[in-house]
Each structure stands twice: as C-alpha cells, then as structure tokens.
Amino acid sequence: MVELRNYQIEIAKQYAEYRNNPIIFDNGYDKVPNPFTLKDAKEFINLQLKKELP
C-alpha cells in the first residue's frame, strides 16, 4: 500500500528506510545515494520544504 503525505521532517527516518528498499534501486534510481541515510532524508525533505509552490 502506498500512502501519500506532505513532506515533514518528522518522517525522515521512515523515508530513509523506504528509500533503502532494494526494489526501489532496481527500478533505476541511479542518482539516489546508496545507502540513503537519515541525513540524506533530512536534506531532501528540507530542500522540498523550501521550494515555492507554483
């Protein structure tokens, strides 16, 4: 099951765990750090939170 959520720094640990799933990497995410750490998750989420919506 997939659950869509707004980015929140509180979900960084769970997000990092999802991104470390081998099935995700098998689908061609070659620009994603491997392993995808908690630090990577926090940086990504903070970057998304700073973006302005169109």
N, C-alpha and C positions, 0 to 999 in steps of 0.2 A: 504494500500500500504506500502511496506517496501522499505526503502532507505538505502543502504549500504554506509558507509562512513569510512574514516580513522579516528582514534581517534584524537580528538583535544580538548584541554582544553576549548575552546570557546563553545563547545556544551554540557558542563557538566550539565547545568540547564535542557536542553531539555532531556538529557539522564536520569537524575534523575526522571523526570516526566514520561518517558516511563517505567522505572523500577518500579514505584509505581502503575502501572496499575494492578488492581486485577486479570485480566485474566492471566497475567504473573505469579503471585503467585499460581494460581490454576493449573498451569502446572508443579508444583513440584520444583520450585527454592527454596529449603529449606535452602540453605546456603547464601542467599541474605538477607542483613539487611532489616528489615521492621519496619518503613518506610525507604526507600532508600533515603538518604538526599543528598543535594548538596555536602556536604563534602565527602560522600561515593563515589559519582560520580567522583569528582576530584581525590580522592585517586586511584580509579580503573583506570581512564584514565592515570594518571601519571605512574602507575605501568606498564600499557601496552606500553606506550611510551618508557619506559626504557628497555624493552625486546629487545633482538637482534633477527633479523630475521635469519632463517636457511640458 
